[in-house]
Amino acid sequence: MIKKRNIFLVFYLSFVFSYSQQYSDIVDTRIGSKGDALACGYSFIGACYPFGMVQFTPSFFSPHRGFVITQLNGAGCSNFGNFPVLPLDGPIKVSPFDMNSYPKYSSVNNASAGYLSVEMKDNITSNLTATKRSGVANFIFNKSEKGTVIIGSGINSSDSKYIKEASIDITSNYTCEGFTKGGEFCGTEVPYKIYFAAEFDRPANKVGTWNGRTLSDQLVSKGKNSGAFFTFDTSDENEVNYRIAISFVSIENAKKNLAAENLNLNFQEYMNNTKSVWDQHLNKIQVNSENKDRLKQFYTHFYHSLVHPNIVSDVNGDYMGADFKKYNARNRDHYSSFSVWDTYRTQGQLVAMLFPKESSDMMESLVNFAEQAGGYGRWILANIETGIMQGDPTPILIANSYAFGGKDFDHEKAYKYMYRGAMIPRLNSQKQEIRPYLTEYINNGHTFASMMLEYTSSDFAIAQFASQALEKFSDAQMLINRAQNWKNIYNPEIKWLNSKFPNNVWKNINHDWREGTYKNYFWMIPYNLEGLINIIGGEQVAEKRLDSLFTRLDAKYEEDWFAAGNEPDFHVPWVYNWINRPDKTSKTINRILNEQYNSGESGLPGNDDLGTMGAWYVFASIGLYPVIPGVGGFSMNIPQFQDILINLPNKKELLIKRNSSDGLTVKSLTFNNTPHNSTWILWDKIKNGGTLNFEVIDNNNSNWGKEEKPPSFK
């Protein structure tokens, strides 16, 4: 017994010490930063802090406009891009106007977590990092007698027609401040107001502003296409350091944010501090592999899953509410950038299980937003509900976060807005209807197909939250029953889910599927997959249907195959576990990871969507996937790494092992040396740590996972 423990201890220590490297340096933020439309990650390459307020980066949508201080990671539409800053060689001679005429950076020196270094075409090196609420830049003018830094105020990554107000004020020869109001996201106007305060580490020799095409010595400029310039003597001292902080409340609060993080450090020290924080966050999951490329992908995707939602409250707790009134978060951070239709599927669960405090604050932020706006939003940018996408996803996100450990928020108030949104037609969150066609859904038992499937998942998740958090069992049963309304759009003649008119006449099978087809959405009954499988004729029919879907992995919206980059398909590989083919689950996931992901700039099969795809990659790689809304549990597959150590919030450790790098069939699985014969495992079972040990083989001669079905709720 002592000998075995010593062997394990030696292995364990060697395992831990193999991770003494900096995880932040493994991250390559260029992954997913190139491409077009659906086949693009839309990831930014710049610097940020975990869940931090600023994203200091070249804008994906306007890289020629310098380095912006706000940007969403993985959103497929132009967004934010406020207060771009750009270093220029020599004195400024003409107005920068919209900053559109300058070339983008010429090469990348380093693009890792918390740090970006690029070379500009005019021999300037730009180094960027970020703190919790500010951006820090170091500009090196390599061959210049004079260097100029320009800062745009009435300029962002959206069409300038959306900018309603803007102002910049040079308050000294090394400081400036200002604001802008207005922006756009996916064609929706988002009238947020954002303020900034900025400072340099030394005074400029000359300062001034521009407005439109006019360059002047004036210290204040207002309106679209406006900004300020600072020209420095760089003949002897060729470095200029710059710091900027933002606030959604006021210039004074932006100044407070800037002052709070003024540690009188040099750029390297700021950068090292931020990278250290990233290392602490990425250390939550330690993986062991000789495949450096796969390690780079894993930690980059893990990094992407920790960028958003991001803090929007100031250092004093102030934030701008959804009713455009000032509030105070009171010993919490207040968050925004909620791509909820996407993140409820993966990212919310990952954050909750690893970072329950942050998850709880995020859920409280959503509850506060609902109280101020009238109900939950679908896609929140700053303090604006944009109404993007469909369904009622926020109750699912909150229920998922609760189920996986993010529980410190107001449950009663959270449920109040869940229930109201699900039961009362024509309620709005700001100007956006929470559940369009809810009257039709309630009265007829069906509505537009893909929208309805989102509603049924939300109903089921609300039921789980009602039961688990509040013991409202009667409400829960009513909502579970209503979630079975998916059967109302099952067309027995063709054996597919099919939209109906209000008079129950079937529509064309291709109608009413948002960003997908009837074949993609068919499997979106994650809470009752057994019922779905039975209604079409059983496991063999389902297997053929799944096999056909996975003929291709790169389908576009209108194509009838699996779309690795599209959220409604994300859980479908694990459906094989419900038909006694766990071997196909693992083989399919292996195909997706190998064929659809790589470490190149175009290495994602679709938009990252604020960490949704990043979290999918993480879950697929560790062999645990949260399929069922509001239920704390995982459908399993063979992990991609032989040794995985998850550092849980309670200081416990979950070790996931596989005996061989070869083989795609599980022969047996044990948890703490006890056989586990199901492809499903509860979060409650593993949340206090232990060891999951996969024994894998290279043939299909295994009965593992075929005796105990994963759950379905009827």
Secondary structure, 3 states (H helix, E strand, C coil): CHHHHHHHHHHHHHHHHCCCCCHHHHCCCCCCCCCCHHHCCCCCCCEECCCCCCEEEECCCCHHHCEECCCCCCCCCCCCCCCCEEEEECCCCCCCCCCCCCCCCCEEEEEECCEEEEECCCCEEEEEEECCCEEEEEEEECCCCEEEEEEECCCCCCCHHHCCEEEEEEEECCEEEEEEECCEECCEECCCEEEEEEEECCCCCEEEEEECCEEECCCEEECCCEEEEEEEECCCCCEEEEEEEEECCCHHHHHHHHHHCCCCCCHHHHHHHHHHHHHHHHCCEEEECCCHHHHHHHHHHHHHCCCCCEECCCCCCEEECCCCCEEECCCCCCEECEEHHHHCCCHHHHHHHHCHHHHHHHHHHHHHHHHHHCCCCCEEECCEECCCCCCCCHHHHHHHHHHCCCCCCCHHHHHHHHHHHHHCCCCEECCEECCCCHHHHHHHCCCCHHHHHHHHHHHHHHHHHHHHHHCCHHHHHHHHHHHHHHHHHEECCCCEECCECCCCCECCCCCCCCCCCHHHHCCCCCCCHHHHHHHCCCHHHHHHHHHHHCCCCECCCCCCCCECCCHHHCCHHHHHHHHCCHHHHHHHHHHHHHHHCCCCCCCCCCCCCCCHHHHHHHHHHHCEECCCCCCCEEEECCCCCCEEEEECCCCCEEEEEECCCCCCEEEEEEECCEECCECEEEHHHHCCCEEEEEEEECCCCCCCCCCECCCCCC
